[in-house]
Amino acid sequence: MARVDFYVLERADEHARQTLACKLAEKAYRLKNTVYIHARSREDAERLDQLLWTFRDGSFVPHGLSGAGDETDASAVLIGSDPDSVESRDLLINLCDEIPTFANTFPRVAELVTSDENCRLLSRKRFVEYREKGHSIQTHKL
């Protein structure tokens, strides 16, 4: 079973959620972990790709878009939205409203939750589903 960490933000905006995803990916990379960030859409994945270059001055996180057709699939951090082409890595950062079907292949999962009421409602459903499947769950209020 995976360890699942819910990170609950005080802010309601999606940009804060994506910035937190970048910070978690950077931390995991520095700890020599591989990461897959699962975005809602290809457009969201492309925004995250750009944000990883600019979210913090001086940061460097080698990353790429899944399915880009280049060498970036071997990057420490991979961003994608296609649930059919995901290989397990050390950490899954989930930015979707549901648990991806491949989540059980990851040893760690990070769920990022904003203070938006709909986001919180959907995250509660995911929390219950993870708990029912026997995963170890921790919550971090930021």
C-alpha positions as CSV (number, residue, x, y, z in Angstrom):
1,M,0.0,0.0,0.0
2,A,1.1,3.5,-0.7
3,R,1.7,6.3,1.7
4,V,-0.7,9.1,0.7
5,D,-0.1,12.7,1.9
6,F,-2.8,15.3,1.6
7,Y,-1.5,18.9,1.5
8,V,-4.2,21.3,2.3
9,L,-3.6,24.9,1.2
10,E,-5.3,28.0,2.8
11,R,-5.6,29.6,-0.6
12,A,-8.3,28.7,-3.2
13,D,-6.5,29.4,-6.4
14,E,-5.2,26.8,-8.8
15,H,-1.9,28.6,-9.3
16,A,-1.1,28.1,-5.6
17,R,-1.8,24.4,-6.1
18,Q,0.5,24.2,-9.1
19,T,3.2,26.1,-7.3
20,L,3.1,23.6,-4.4
21,A,3.3,20.8,-7.0
22,C,6.5,22.4,-8.3
23,K,7.9,22.8,-4.7
24,L,7.2,19.1,-3.9
25,A,8.7,18.0,-7.2
26,E,11.9,20.1,-6.5
27,K,12.2,18.6,-3.0
28,A,11.7,15.1,-4.3
29,Y,14.3,15.7,-7.0
30,R,16.8,17.0,-4.5
31,L,16.2,13.8,-2.5
32,K,17.0,11.8,-5.7
33,N,13.4,10.6,-6.2
34,T,11.6,10.4,-9.5
35,V,8.3,12.1,-9.8
36,Y,5.2,12.0,-12.0
37,I,2.8,15.0,-11.9
38,H,-0.6,14.0,-13.1
39,A,-2.5,17.0,-14.5
40,R,-6.1,17.3,-15.5
41,S,-5.4,18.1,-19.1
42,R,-2.6,18.5,-21.6
43,E,-3.0,22.3,-21.3
44,D,-2.5,22.1,-17.5
45,A,0.5,19.9,-18.0
46,E,2.0,22.4,-20.4
47,R,1.4,25.2,-17.8
48,L,3.2,23.2,-15.2
49,D,6.0,22.6,-17.6
50,Q,6.5,26.3,-17.9
51,L,6.0,27.0,-14.2
52,L,8.7,24.5,-13.2
53,W,11.2,26.8,-14.9
54,T,10.0,30.0,-13.2
55,F,8.3,29.2,-9.8
56,R,11.4,30.1,-7.8
57,D,14.5,32.1,-8.7
58,G,17.5,29.8,-8.9
59,S,15.5,26.5,-9.0
60,F,16.5,23.8,-11.4
61,V,14.3,20.8,-11.7
62,P,15.0,18.6,-14.8
63,H,11.6,17.8,-16.2
64,G,9.6,17.0,-19.3
65,L,6.2,16.4,-20.8
66,S,5.1,12.8,-21.1
67,G,4.7,11.7,-24.7
68,A,6.6,14.7,-26.1
69,G,8.5,12.3,-28.4
70,D,11.9,13.4,-27.2
71,E,14.3,12.3,-24.5
72,T,12.4,14.0,-21.7
73,D,10.6,10.8,-20.6
74,A,13.8,9.9,-18.9
75,S,13.7,13.2,-16.8
76,A,13.6,13.0,-13.0
77,V,10.2,14.8,-13.1
78,L,7.7,13.9,-15.7
79,I,4.4,15.8,-16.3
80,G,1.4,14.3,-18.1
81,S,-2.3,13.9,-18.3
82,D,-2.8,10.6,-20.2
83,P,-3.7,7.9,-17.7
84,D,-2.7,5.1,-20.2
85,S,1.0,5.8,-20.5
86,V,2.3,6.2,-17.0
87,E,5.2,4.2,-15.6
88,S,5.6,4.0,-11.8
89,R,8.1,6.4,-10.2
90,D,8.9,7.2,-6.5
91,L,6.2,9.9,-6.1
92,L,2.9,10.7,-7.8
93,I,1.6,14.2,-7.4
94,N,-2.0,14.1,-8.3
95,L,-3.7,17.3,-9.5
96,C,-6.8,15.6,-10.8
97,D,-10.3,15.4,-9.2
98,E,-10.2,11.6,-8.9
99,I,-7.6,9.0,-8.0
100,P,-5.8,7.9,-11.2
101,T,-6.2,4.2,-12.0
102,F,-2.4,3.8,-11.9
103,A,-1.9,5.4,-8.4
104,N,-1.6,2.0,-6.8
105,T,1.7,1.4,-8.6
106,F,3.4,4.3,-6.8
107,P,4.9,4.0,-3.3
108,R,4.0,7.6,-2.4
109,V,1.2,9.8,-3.5
110,A,0.7,13.6,-2.9
111,E,-2.8,15.0,-3.1
112,L,-2.9,18.8,-3.3
113,V,-6.1,20.5,-2.0
114,T,-7.0,24.2,-2.1
115,S,-9.5,25.9,0.1
116,D,-12.0,25.9,-2.8
117,E,-15.2,24.1,-1.5
118,N,-15.5,21.9,-4.6
119,C,-11.8,20.9,-4.4
120,R,-12.2,20.0,-0.7
121,L,-15.3,18.0,-1.4
122,L,-13.6,16.0,-4.1
123,S,-10.5,15.5,-2.0
124,R,-12.6,14.1,0.9
125,K,-14.0,11.5,-1.5
126,R,-10.4,10.6,-2.5
127,F,-9.4,10.4,1.2
128,V,-12.2,8.0,1.9
129,E,-11.3,5.9,-1.1
130,Y,-7.6,5.7,-0.2
131,R,-8.5,4.8,3.4
132,E,-10.9,2.1,2.3
133,K,-8.1,0.6,0.2
134,G,-5.9,0.5,3.2
135,H,-3.3,3.2,2.3
136,S,-1.4,5.0,5.0
137,I,-2.7,8.6,5.0
138,Q,-1.4,11.8,6.5
139,T,-2.7,15.3,6.3
140,H,-0.6,18.5,6.3
141,K,-2.2,21.9,6.6
142,L,-0.1,24.6,4.9
